[in-house]
Amino acid sequence: MKIVIVDKAEVELDARVSQLYVDGKAVPLRLVEMLVLGHDVKFTSSLVLKLSKEGISILCISKNNENMALTLPQFSKNSEIKMDQYAALNQRLGMAKYFVDEKIVRHGKHLKSMGIEIDDLMWKEKVQNVQSVENLLGIEGNFSKVYFQHYFSQFSPTLHKGKRSKRPALDPVNAMLSYVYSIVYNLLTAKLYMAGFEPSISYLHTPYRSHYALSSDFMELFRSQINEKVLEWFTDGLLVAEDFTFKNAVYLKYANRKKLWPQIKSLMSTVSKEADKEISLIRTAIA
């Protein structure tokens, strides 16, 4: 499936027959999974209806990357999956352990690729022996602190403050992590929704207001992959400190965002394929 990204002013969007037209260039609608809009574009409500009918989600991103809005297609199939999802709350701890266990494995592999060894077995044993989701979240949080201590050590000290900061991000590395996390979180939300899941009902994370907690569960499977790419972009010089604004918070400048879209699009496509497999596994587990 294809991620279509439009981040240019005054672009006209249209859909006729089975094609999406972006400034006159055609893309088959059957190949489009998500339309990402990073700038004001011209389109009609008829286009939104057409995209919805084709099962295409729309992700809008503000110019300073601070706000994102996801529009999902009208979709009411697979109600039996939602029933199974609710029923599986009876085995919430076991389901939650899967996400944390996989996080430890994947983050551990990332650290090893950088020549850093951690005691994976010790962390996995803690996960297996824990008796509550609350304590499991404590283990996950402690593991994340250890991971990020090693992770930030791979960057120049001028690019980070040595710890994870979210709202607001306080340095360029955290700004990029939050930005890409948010994009992938919305992608996972759309995929879970289209697969028939209720994205706000979760196993590891606690549902809260407008939070799609199941998307956050799935995010644990892909954070190390995102972290690896962010490190690569800074290490290769694709990103530098001058690409960011430093005011009340740190954001990637809009003018410098465009150079990242090919890399982000590639990452989104990879995550999309892998997420399909993970969603299938969870579907089997709760059936």
PASEBA-1860 file (N, C-alpha, C; in nm, 3 decimals):
! residues 287
1> MKIVIVDK> 0.085/-0.119/0.000/0.000/0.000/0.000/0.089/0.125/0.000 ~ 0.032/0.236/-0.045/0.109/0.356/-0.068/0.069/0.467/0.029 ~ 0.169/0.536/0.084/0.147/0.655/0.163/0.169/0.774/0.070 ~ 0.069/0.860/0.055/0.081/0.977/-0.031/0.098/1.100/0.059 ~ 0.208/1.173/0.039/0.240/1.290/0.122/0.235/1.415/0.037 ~ 0.157/1.514/0.081/0.147/1.642/0.011/0.186/1.751/0.109 ~ 0.298/1.817/0.082/0.348/1.922/0.172/0.393/2.041/0.089 ~ 0.299/2.096/0.013/0.327/2.207/-0.077/0.204/2.295/-0.086
9> AEVELDAR> 0.225/2.426/-0.089/0.113/2.519/-0.093/0.040/2.515/-0.226 ~ -0.091/2.541/-0.218/-0.175/2.559/-0.337/-0.186/2.433/-0.425 ~ -0.166/2.318/-0.367/-0.183/2.194/-0.443/-0.331/2.161/-0.453 ~ -0.375/2.116/-0.567/-0.513/2.076/-0.587/-0.525/1.924/-0.587 ~ -0.620/1.875/-0.508/-0.646/1.732/-0.499/-0.782/1.701/-0.559 ~ -0.789/1.587/-0.627/-0.916/1.546/-0.688/-0.914/1.394/-0.701 ~ -1.032/1.336/-0.711/-1.042/1.192/-0.733/-1.150/1.168/-0.838 ~ -1.111/1.100/-0.944/-1.205/1.068/-1.051/-1.191/0.922/-1.085
17> VSQLYVDG> -1.307/0.857/-1.095/-1.314/0.713/-1.125/-1.233/0.638/-1.019 ~ -1.116/0.589/-1.051/-1.039/0.508/-0.956/-0.901/0.568/-0.931 ~ -0.887/0.700/-0.956/-0.756/0.764/-0.944/-0.762/0.884/-0.848 ~ -0.655/0.901/-0.771/-0.635/1.022/-0.692/-0.540/1.110/-0.771 ~ -0.581/1.236/-0.792/-0.498/1.329/-0.868/-0.440/1.434/-0.774 ~ -0.307/1.443/-0.775/-0.235/1.542/-0.696/-0.164/1.634/-0.794 ~ -0.219/1.755/-0.810/-0.167/1.848/-0.910/-0.158/1.783/-1.048 ~ -0.260/1.705/-1.082/-0.267/1.644/-1.213/-0.199/1.509/-1.225
25> KAVPLRLV> -0.118/1.471/-1.125/-0.051/1.341/-1.128/-0.142/1.236/-1.064 ~ -0.159/1.124/-1.134/-0.256/1.023/-1.091/-0.191/0.912/-1.008 ~ -0.264/0.870/-0.903/-0.224/0.756/-0.821/-0.348/0.667/-0.807 ~ -0.340/0.537/-0.838/-0.457/0.449/-0.822/-0.506/0.447/-0.678 ~ -0.633/0.474/-0.658/-0.689/0.478/-0.523/-0.673/0.346/-0.450 ~ -0.677/0.237/-0.521/-0.668/0.105/-0.456/-0.532/0.083/-0.390 ~ -0.433/0.163/-0.429/-0.300/0.147/-0.373/-0.274/0.241/-0.256 ~ -0.365/0.336/-0.233/-0.343/0.438/-0.130/-0.398/0.391/0.004
33> EMLVLGHD> -0.315/0.398/0.105/-0.356/0.363/0.242/-0.383/0.487/0.325 ~ -0.297/0.588/0.309/-0.311/0.711/0.388/-0.265/0.830/0.306 ~ -0.337/0.941/0.321/-0.301/1.068/0.261/-0.253/1.160/0.372 ~ -0.129/1.207/0.363/-0.071/1.295/0.463/-0.064/1.436/0.407 ~ -0.124/1.533/0.477/-0.128/1.671/0.431/-0.048/1.758/0.528 ~ 0.059/1.818/0.477/0.144/1.901/0.560/0.132/2.049/0.531 ~ 0.039/2.084/0.444/0.020/2.224/0.406/-0.126/2.243/0.365 ~ -0.170/2.367/0.356/-0.305/2.395/0.308/-0.316/2.354/0.162
41> VKFTSSLV> -0.414/2.272/0.131/-0.435/2.227/-0.006/-0.581/2.253/-0.045 ~ -0.609/2.239/-0.174/-0.744/2.264/-0.225/-0.811/2.131/-0.257 ~ -0.926/2.108/-0.192/-1.005/1.990/-0.225/-1.149/2.013/-0.180 ~ -1.238/1.928/-0.227/-1.380/1.942/-0.197/-1.426/1.833/-0.101 ~ -1.546/1.852/-0.048/-1.603/1.749/0.039/-1.628/1.620/-0.039 ~ -1.650/1.632/-0.168/-1.669/1.513/-0.252/-1.544/1.425/-0.250 ~ -1.429/1.489/-0.246/-1.304/1.412/-0.240/-1.296/1.336/-0.108 ~ -1.332/1.402/0.002/-1.328/1.336/0.133/-1.421/1.214/0.133
49> LKLSKEGI> -1.539/1.230/0.075/-1.633/1.119/0.067/-1.578/1.005/-0.017 ~ -1.511/1.040/-0.126/-1.453/0.939/-0.214/-1.341/0.864/-0.143 ~ -1.256/0.937/-0.074/-1.147/0.874/0.000/-1.201/0.784/0.111 ~ -1.306/0.830/0.179/-1.367/0.749/0.284/-1.422/0.619/0.229 ~ -1.489/0.629/0.115/-1.546/0.511/0.052/-1.438/0.410/0.015 ~ -1.320/0.462/-0.021/-1.209/0.376/-0.061/-1.126/0.328/0.060 ~ -1.167/0.368/0.181/-1.095/0.323/0.301/-0.964/0.395/0.323 ~ -0.954/0.519/0.278/-0.829/0.595/0.289/-0.838/0.696/0.403
57> SILCISKN> -0.743/0.691/0.495/-0.737/0.785/0.607/-0.661/0.910/0.565 ~ -0.692/1.023/0.633/-0.625/1.149/0.605/-0.559/1.199/0.733 ~ -0.428/1.224/0.727/-0.355/1.277/0.842/-0.308/1.418/0.808 ~ -0.354/1.517/0.886/-0.313/1.656/0.868/-0.211/1.693/0.975 ~ -0.102/1.758/0.933/0.006/1.796/1.024/0.028/1.946/1.015 ~ 0.031/2.013/1.131/0.053/2.158/1.131/0.194/2.191/1.087 ~ 0.216/2.315/1.046/0.346/2.355/0.993/0.457/2.347/1.097 ~ 0.421/2.362/1.227/0.524/2.352/1.330/0.530/2.212/1.392
65> NENMALTL> 0.456/2.117/1.333/0.454/1.976/1.376/0.392/1.955/1.513 ~ 0.336/2.061/1.572/0.283/2.049/1.708/0.149/1.977/1.710 ~ 0.067/1.997/1.608/-0.068/1.940/1.606/-0.086/1.847/1.486 ~ -0.159/1.740/1.511/-0.194/1.646/1.405/-0.341/1.608/1.420 ~ -0.409/1.588/1.308/-0.550/1.548/1.309/-0.569/1.434/1.212 ~ -0.634/1.328/1.260/-0.655/1.208/1.179/-0.803/1.194/1.145 ~ -0.832/1.183/1.016/-0.968/1.159/0.969/-0.978/1.015/0.920 ~ -1.068/0.940/0.982/-1.082/0.798/0.949/-1.205/0.775/0.861
73> PQFSKNSE> -1.200/0.677/0.774/-1.317/0.646/0.689/-1.433/0.596/0.773 ~ -1.553/0.611/0.720/-1.670/0.550/0.785/-1.658/0.400/0.769 ~ -1.660/0.329/0.881/-1.629/0.187/0.876/-1.697/0.117/0.992 ~ -1.780/0.018/0.965/-1.855/-0.047/1.073/-1.852/-0.199/1.064 ~ -1.758/-0.254/0.987/-1.750/-0.399/0.971/-1.673/-0.462/1.086 ~ -1.672/-0.596/1.087/-1.592/-0.673/1.181/-1.625/-0.645/1.328 ~ -1.753/-0.633/1.357/-1.793/-0.609/1.496/-1.751/-0.723/1.587 ~ -1.737/-0.844/1.531/-1.697/-0.959/1.612/-1.555/-0.941/1.667
81> IKMDQYAA> -1.471/-0.866/1.594/-1.336/-0.841/1.643/-1.341/-0.754/1.768 ~ -1.427/-0.654/1.767/-1.441/-0.568/1.885/-1.493/-0.648/2.004 ~ -1.585/-0.742/1.979/-1.635/-0.827/2.087/-1.523/-0.912/2.145 ~ -1.440/-0.969/2.056/-1.326/-1.048/2.103/-1.226/-0.960/2.177 ~ -1.209/-0.838/2.129/-1.116/-0.745/2.192/-1.160/-0.713/2.335 ~ -1.289/-0.687/2.352/-1.341/-0.661/2.486/-1.326/-0.785/2.576 ~ -1.360/-0.902/2.522/-1.353/-1.026/2.600/-1.210/-1.054/2.645 ~ -1.113/-1.017/2.562/-0.971/-1.044/2.594/-0.920/-0.960/2.709
89> LNQRLGMA> -0.999/-0.861/2.755/-0.958/-0.785/2.872/-0.947/-0.875/2.994 ~ -1.011/-0.991/2.989/-0.999/-1.090/3.097/-0.859/-1.148/3.105 ~ -0.785/-1.138/2.997/-0.647/-1.185/2.995/-0.552/-1.068/2.968 ~ -0.589/-0.953/3.023/-0.516/-0.829/2.994/-0.367/-0.840/3.028 ~ -0.335/-0.897/3.143/-0.195/-0.903/3.185/-0.111/-0.981/3.085 ~ -0.163/-1.095/3.040/-0.089/-1.175/2.943/-0.068/-1.101/2.812 ~ -0.172/-1.030/2.768/-0.161/-0.953/2.645/-0.060/-0.839/2.663 ~ -0.066/-0.772/2.778/0.024/-0.661/2.804/0.169/-0.707/2.809
97> KYFVDEKI> 0.192/-0.826/2.865/0.328/-0.878/2.872/0.389/-0.897/2.734 ~ 0.307/-0.932/2.637/0.359/-0.952/2.501/0.423/-0.824/2.450 ~ 0.355/-0.712/2.467/0.406/-0.585/2.415/0.536/-0.543/2.484 ~ 0.543/-0.562/2.618/0.664/-0.523/2.690/0.778/-0.618/2.659 ~ 0.748/-0.747/2.651/0.851/-0.845/2.619/0.912/-0.816/2.482 ~ 0.827/-0.788/2.384/0.875/-0.757/2.250/0.954/-0.626/2.249 ~ 0.911/-0.530/2.328/0.984/-0.404/2.337/1.126/-0.429/2.387 ~ 1.139/-0.510/2.490/1.271/-0.540/2.545/1.359/-0.609/2.441
105> VRHGKHLK> 1.303/-0.705/2.370/1.379/-0.777/2.268/1.426/-0.682/2.158 ~ 1.335/-0.601/2.108/1.367/-0.514/1.994/1.461/-0.400/2.033 ~ 1.438/-0.342/2.150/1.528/-0.237/2.196/1.666/-0.295/2.230 ~ 1.666/-0.416/2.284/1.793/-0.482/2.315/1.875/-0.506/2.189 ~ 1.809/-0.548/2.082/1.878/-0.568/1.954/1.934/-0.437/1.901 ~ 1.858/-0.329/1.918/1.907/-0.199/1.872/2.032/-0.158/1.949 ~ 2.031/-0.177/2.082/2.148/-0.143/2.161/2.267/-0.229/2.121 ~ 2.244/-0.357/2.098/2.354/-0.446/2.057/2.414/-0.404/1.925
113> SMGIEIDD> 2.329/-0.351/1.835/2.380/-0.305/1.705/2.474/-0.186/1.722 ~ 2.466/-0.119/1.837/2.553/-0.006/1.867/2.669/-0.047/1.958 ~ 2.681/-0.178/1.982/2.788/-0.228/2.067/2.760/-0.217/2.215 ~ 2.634/-0.203/2.253/2.595/-0.189/2.393/2.520/-0.314/2.438 ~ 2.568/-0.379/2.542/2.508/-0.502/2.593/2.425/-0.472/2.718 ~ 2.304/-0.525/2.721/2.222/-0.518/2.842/2.177/-0.660/2.877 ~ 2.131/-0.678/2.999/2.088/-0.810/3.044/1.942/-0.832/3.004 ~ 1.921/-0.872/2.877/1.785/-0.894/2.828/1.710/-0.996/2.912
121> LMWKEKVQ> 1.778/-1.105/2.948/1.713/-1.214/3.020/1.660/-1.167/3.156 ~ 1.737/-1.080/3.221/1.694/-1.029/3.351/1.565/-0.949/3.336 ~ 1.559/-0.863/3.234/1.440/-0.783/3.211/1.321/-0.870/3.170 ~ 1.346/-0.969/3.085/1.238/-1.058/3.042/1.185/-1.141/3.158 ~ 1.274/-1.179/3.247/1.231/-1.256/3.366/1.142/-1.170/3.454 ~ 1.177/-1.042/3.468/1.093/-0.952/3.547/0.953/-0.943/3.487 ~ 0.947/-0.937/3.355/0.817/-0.928/3.286/0.736/-1.054/3.311 ~ 0.797/-1.168/3.300/0.724/-1.293/3.316/0.673/-1.313/3.458
129> NVQSVENL> 0.745/-1.260/3.557/0.708/-1.282/3.697/0.612/-1.178/3.754 ~ 0.591/-1.068/3.682/0.508/-0.961/3.734/0.363/-1.007/3.745 ~ 0.291/-0.952/3.844/0.156/-1.000/3.873/0.046/-0.897/3.844 ~ 0.084/-0.779/3.796/-0.018/-0.678/3.766/0.029/-0.589/3.652 ~ -0.067/-0.532/3.580/-0.034/-0.442/3.470/0.035/-0.318/3.525 ~ -0.005/-0.270/3.641/0.055/-0.151/3.700/0.204/-0.174/3.724 ~ 0.239/-0.289/3.783/0.380/-0.320/3.806/0.454/-0.344/3.675 ~ 0.384/-0.399/3.577/0.444/-0.421/3.446/0.482/-0.287/3.382
137> LGIEGNFS> 0.395/-0.188/3.397/0.424/-0.055/3.345/0.545/0.005/3.415 ~ 0.562/-0.026/3.543/0.679/0.021/3.616/0.807/-0.039/3.559 ~ 0.801/-0.168/3.526/0.918/-0.234/3.465/0.948/-0.172/3.329 ~ 0.843/-0.151/3.251/0.861/-0.092/3.118/0.923/0.047/3.129 ~ 0.878/0.126/3.227/0.932/0.259/3.246/1.078/0.257/3.287 ~ 1.114/0.166/3.375/1.253/0.154/3.419/1.343/0.108/3.304 ~ 1.292/0.015/3.226/1.369/-0.033/3.110/1.393/0.082/3.012 ~ 1.290/0.162/2.989/1.302/0.274/2.896/1.408/0.373/2.942
145> KVYFQHYF> 1.415/0.398/3.074/1.516/0.490/3.126/1.656/0.438/3.098 ~ 1.676/0.309/3.120/1.808/0.248/3.093/1.840/0.257/2.945 ~ 1.741/0.224/2.863/1.762/0.227/2.718/1.801/0.367/2.672 ~ 1.726/0.469/2.716/1.751/0.604/2.667/1.882/0.661/2.719 ~ 1.928/0.617/2.836/2.059/0.660/2.882/2.166/0.619/2.781 ~ 2.157/0.497/2.731/2.252/0.449/2.630/2.226/0.516/2.496 ~ 2.100/0.533/2.463/2.064/0.589/2.332/2.116/0.731/2.316 ~ 2.090/0.816/2.414/2.133/0.955/2.403/2.285/0.968/2.401
153> SQFSPTLH> 2.355/0.871/2.455/2.502/0.876/2.455/2.559/0.866/2.314 ~ 2.477/0.829/2.217/2.523/0.815/2.079/2.521/0.947/2.003 ~ 2.461/1.051/2.062/2.448/1.181/1.997/2.547/1.281/2.055 ~ 2.575/1.384/1.978/2.652/1.497/2.031/2.574/1.560/2.147 ~ 2.643/1.598/2.256/2.574/1.660/2.370/2.500/1.788/2.333 ~ 2.534/1.850/2.223/2.466/1.973/2.182/2.325/1.947/2.130 ~ 2.291/1.818/2.107/2.163/1.784/2.046/2.060/1.732/2.146 ~ 2.100/1.712/2.271/2.006/1.654/2.367/2.044/1.693/2.509
161> KGKRSKRP> 1.949/1.670/2.601/1.971/1.699/2.742/1.986/1.571/2.824 ~ 2.000/1.458/2.757/2.030/1.333/2.826/1.912/1.254/2.876 ~ 1.790/1.301/2.849/1.674/1.225/2.893/1.558/1.253/2.799 ~ 1.458/1.168/2.807/1.340/1.182/2.721/1.253/1.296/2.772 ~ 1.220/1.391/2.683/1.125/1.497/2.714/1.021/1.499/2.603 ~ 0.894/1.516/2.641/0.785/1.498/2.545/0.710/1.627/2.518 ~ 0.634/1.674/2.612/0.548/1.791/2.591/0.584/1.899/2.693 ~ 0.671/1.991/2.657/0.731/2.006/2.523/0.863/1.932/2.512
169> ALDPVNAM> 0.904/1.906/2.388/1.038/1.853/2.364/1.139/1.964/2.390 ~ 1.248/1.932/2.459/1.343/2.033/2.502/1.471/2.036/2.421 ~ 1.483/1.949/2.322/1.605/1.945/2.241/1.572/1.883/2.106 ~ 1.662/1.894/2.008/1.635/1.843/1.873/1.607/1.693/1.866 ~ 1.681/1.612/1.941/1.659/1.467/1.935/1.519/1.433/1.984 ~ 1.480/1.489/2.097/1.346/1.462/2.149/1.237/1.518/2.057 ~ 1.264/1.630/1.995/1.167/1.688/1.901/1.142/1.592/1.785 ~ 1.250/1.533/1.733/1.235/1.440/1.621/1.167/1.311/1.665
177> LSYVYSIV> 1.204/1.261/1.781/1.139/1.139/1.831/0.989/1.160/1.845 ~ 0.949/1.270/1.908/0.807/1.297/1.928/0.734/1.314/1.795 ~ 0.797/1.383/1.702/0.737/1.407/1.571/0.710/1.275/1.497 ~ 0.810/1.190/1.490/0.794/1.065/1.415/0.705/0.967/1.493 ~ 0.718/0.964/1.626/0.627/0.881/1.706/0.482/0.917/1.675 ~ 0.452/1.047/1.669/0.314/1.091/1.647/0.263/1.047/1.510 ~ 0.348/1.056/1.410/0.307/1.012/1.276/0.276/0.863/1.276 ~ 0.365/0.783/1.333/0.345/0.637/1.334/0.227/0.600/1.422
185> YNLLTAKL> 0.207/0.669/1.534/0.091/0.646/1.621/-0.039/0.663/1.543 ~ -0.047/0.767/1.462/-0.167/0.789/1.381/-0.181/0.684/1.272 ~ -0.071/0.643/1.213/-0.075/0.536/1.114/-0.129/0.407/1.176 ~ -0.079/0.373/1.295/-0.124/0.252/1.364/-0.272/0.262/1.403 ~ -0.314/0.381/1.444/-0.455/0.402/1.478/-0.543/0.371/1.358 ~ -0.505/0.422/1.241/-0.583/0.399/1.120/-0.585/0.251/1.084 ~ -0.471/0.185/1.098/-0.464/0.043/1.061/-0.547/-0.043/1.156 ~ -0.541/-0.014/1.285/-0.621/-0.089/1.382/-0.770/-0.068/1.357
193> YMAGFEPS> -0.807/0.055/1.332/-0.947/0.088/1.304/-0.997/0.015/1.180 ~ -0.919/0.017/1.074/-0.960/-0.048/0.950/-0.961/-0.200/0.962 ~ -0.885/-0.252/1.058/-0.884/-0.397/1.081/-1.002/-0.441/1.166 ~ -1.078/-0.344/1.218/-1.196/-0.378/1.297/-1.180/-0.362/1.447 ~ -1.060/-0.319/1.491/-1.037/-0.300/1.634/-1.090/-0.165/1.681 ~ -1.114/-0.154/1.811/-1.144/-0.027/1.874/-1.011/0.026/1.930 ~ -0.950/0.128/1.868/-0.816/0.171/1.906/-0.803/0.226/2.048 ~ -0.914/0.260/2.112/-0.905/0.318/2.246/-0.910/0.213/2.357
201> ISYLHTPY> -0.941/0.087/2.324/-0.946/-0.020/2.424/-0.816/-0.100/2.415 ~ -0.742/-0.103/2.526/-0.605/-0.153/2.521/-0.577/-0.254/2.631 ~ -0.453/-0.301/2.635/-0.412/-0.402/2.732/-0.297/-0.354/2.821 ~ -0.198/-0.290/2.764/-0.086/-0.239/2.841/-0.115/-0.098/2.894 ~ -0.144/-0.005/2.805/-0.172/0.133/2.844/-0.318/0.148/2.889 ~ -0.339/0.241/2.980/-0.473/0.265/3.032/-0.547/0.365/2.945 ~ -0.667/0.331/2.897/-0.744/0.427/2.816/-0.768/0.556/2.894 ~ -0.757/0.669/2.822/-0.774/0.799/2.888/-0.822/0.900/2.786
209> RSHYALSS> -0.942/0.952/2.806/-1.002/1.055/2.724/-0.988/1.022/2.575 ~ -0.918/1.107/2.500/-0.910/1.088/2.355/-0.790/1.004/2.313 ~ -0.724/0.945/2.410/-0.604/0.866/2.382/-0.641/0.732/2.318 ~ -0.579/0.700/2.204/-0.595/0.568/2.143/-0.493/0.475/2.207 ~ -0.532/0.416/2.319/-0.438/0.341/2.402/-0.387/0.214/2.333 ~ -0.471/0.150/2.250/-0.423/0.030/2.180/-0.315/0.069/2.079 ~ -0.326/0.186/2.020/-0.221/0.234/1.931/-0.091/0.251/2.007 ~ -0.100/0.298/2.132/0.020/0.311/2.215/0.078/0.174/2.249
217> DFMELFRS> -0.009/0.075/2.271/0.040/-0.062/2.291/0.125/-0.105/2.173 ~ 0.072/-0.085/2.053/0.142/-0.127/1.932/0.267/-0.043/1.907 ~ 0.266/0.082/1.952/0.383/0.167/1.936/0.506/0.105/2.001 ~ 0.488/0.031/2.111/0.602/-0.029/2.179/0.678/-0.125/2.088 ~ 0.611/-0.177/1.986/0.673/-0.270/1.893/0.759/-0.199/1.789 ~ 0.741/-0.068/1.775/0.806/0.004/1.665/0.893/0.121/1.711 ~ 0.896/0.150/1.840/0.974/0.264/1.885/1.123/0.248/1.856 ~ 1.178/0.129/1.878/1.322/0.110/1.854/1.356/0.132/1.708
225> QINEKVLE> 1.265/0.094/1.619/1.285/0.114/1.476/1.289/0.263/1.442 ~ 1.199/0.340/1.505/1.197/0.484/1.487/1.324/0.547/1.546 ~ 1.359/0.503/1.667/1.479/0.556/1.733/1.603/0.536/1.646 ~ 1.612/0.419/1.587/1.726/0.385/1.502/1.735/0.481/1.383 ~ 1.620/0.510/1.322/1.619/0.600/1.207/1.656/0.743/1.246 ~ 1.603/0.789/1.360/1.635/0.925/1.406/1.785/0.937/1.431 ~ 1.844/0.838/1.495/1.988/0.839/1.518/2.063/0.842/1.386 ~ 2.019/0.764/1.291/2.082/0.759/1.158/2.077/0.894/1.090
233> WFTDGLLV> 1.962/0.963/1.099/1.947/1.092/1.031/2.041/1.197/1.090 ~ 2.058/1.196/1.221/2.151/1.291/1.282/2.296/1.252/1.254 ~ 2.326/1.124/1.265/2.463/1.077/1.244/2.510/1.104/1.101 ~ 2.420/1.085/1.005/2.455/1.106/0.864/2.455/1.252/0.823 ~ 2.413/1.341/0.915/2.412/1.483/0.884/2.289/1.530/0.810 ~ 2.191/1.442/0.795/2.067/1.485/0.731/1.995/1.587/0.819 ~ 2.012/1.573/0.950/1.957/1.668/1.046/2.069/1.730/1.128 ~ 2.059/1.862/1.151/2.155/1.933/1.234/2.077/2.027/1.326
241> AEDFTFKN> 2.144/2.080/1.426/2.077/2.165/1.525/2.009/2.285/1.461 ~ 2.068/2.336/1.354/2.014/2.455/1.288/1.880/2.429/1.219 ~ 1.841/2.304/1.207/1.713/2.269/1.145/1.596/2.290/1.240 ~ 1.622/2.331/1.365/1.518/2.338/1.467/1.504/2.479/1.523 ~ 1.382/2.508/1.569/1.357/2.633/1.640/1.373/2.610/1.789 ~ 1.425/2.709/1.860/1.446/2.698/2.004/1.377/2.815/2.073 ~ 1.248/2.798/2.105/1.174/2.901/2.176/1.119/2.841/2.305 ~ 0.987/2.839/2.323/0.931/2.775/2.441/0.946/2.624/2.436
249> AVYLKYAN> 0.957/2.572/2.314/0.981/2.430/2.292/1.067/2.420/2.167 ~ 1.109/2.298/2.137/1.194/2.276/2.020/1.113/2.204/1.914 ~ 1.113/2.260/1.792/1.042/2.198/1.680/1.129/2.200/1.556 ~ 1.109/2.100/1.472/1.173/2.099/1.342/1.114/2.210/1.257 ~ 1.198/2.294/1.198/1.150/2.403/1.113/1.078/2.347/0.991 ~ 0.969/2.416/0.955/0.892/2.371/0.839/0.977/2.365/0.713 ~ 1.062/2.464/0.695/1.144/2.469/0.573/1.239/2.350/0.563 ~ 1.274/2.290/0.677/1.366/2.176/0.676/1.293/2.041/0.684
257> RKKLWPQI> 1.161/2.048/0.693/1.084/1.924/0.707/1.080/1.844/0.576 ~ 1.077/1.915/0.465/1.055/1.848/0.337/1.165/1.747/0.303 ~ 1.288/1.777/0.344/1.397/1.687/0.309/1.384/1.551/0.378 ~ 1.301/1.546/0.482/1.284/1.421/0.556/1.173/1.332/0.503 ~ 1.084/1.389/0.421/0.967/1.311/0.380/1.002/1.179/0.311 ~ 1.102/1.172/0.224/1.132/1.040/0.164/1.169/0.936/0.269 ~ 1.247/0.977/0.370/1.284/0.882/0.476/1.165/0.844/0.562 ~ 1.081/0.943/0.595/0.964/0.915/0.678/0.865/0.828/0.602
265> KSLMSTVS> 0.847/0.855/0.475/0.757/0.774/0.393/0.804/0.630/0.387 ~ 0.934/0.610/0.371/0.989/0.475/0.368/0.967/0.404/0.501 ~ 0.988/0.477/0.612/0.966/0.419/0.744/0.820/0.383/0.764 ~ 0.729/0.472/0.724/0.586/0.446/0.737/0.545/0.322/0.658 ~ 0.600/0.306/0.540/0.567/0.190/0.456/0.615/0.061/0.521 ~ 0.735/0.065/0.579/0.788/-0.054/0.647/0.705/-0.089/0.770 ~ 0.673/0.013/0.850/0.591/-0.009/0.970/0.454/-0.062/0.931 ~ 0.398/-0.009/0.823/0.265/-0.053/0.779/0.263/-0.203/0.750
273> KEADKEIS> 0.364/-0.251/0.679/0.370/-0.394/0.646/0.388/-0.479/0.772 ~ 0.477/-0.436/0.860/0.502/-0.512/0.982/0.382/-0.506/1.077 ~ 0.312/-0.393/1.077/0.194/-0.379/1.163/0.083/-0.475/1.120 ~ 0.071/-0.498/0.990/-0.028/-0.594/0.941/-0.006/-0.731/1.004 ~ 0.120/-0.772/1.015/0.153/-0.902/1.074/0.121/-0.903/1.223 ~ 0.157/-0.793/1.292/0.131/-0.787/1.436/-0.019/-0.784/1.466 ~ -0.093/-0.711/1.386/-0.238/-0.706/1.404/-0.300/-0.844/1.383 ~ -0.248/-0.916/1.285/-0.297/-1.053/1.259/-0.268/-1.144/1.379
281> LIRTAIA> -0.149/-1.128/1.438/-0.113/-1.210/1.554/-0.206/-1.182/1.672 ~ -0.234/-1.055/1.697/-0.323/-1.019/1.807/-0.464/-1.068/1.780 ~ -0.504/-1.057/1.653/-0.639/-1.105/1.616/-0.653/-1.254/1.647 ~ -0.550/-1.331/1.616/-0.550/-1.475/1.645/-0.551/-1.500/1.795 ~ -0.474/-1.419/1.869/-0.461/-1.439/2.013/-0.592/-1.415/2.087 ~ -0.675/-1.322/2.040/-0.798/-1.288/2.112/-0.919/-1.365/2.061 ~ -0.905/-1.437/1.951/-1.020/-1.507/1.892/-1.068/-1.621/1.982
END
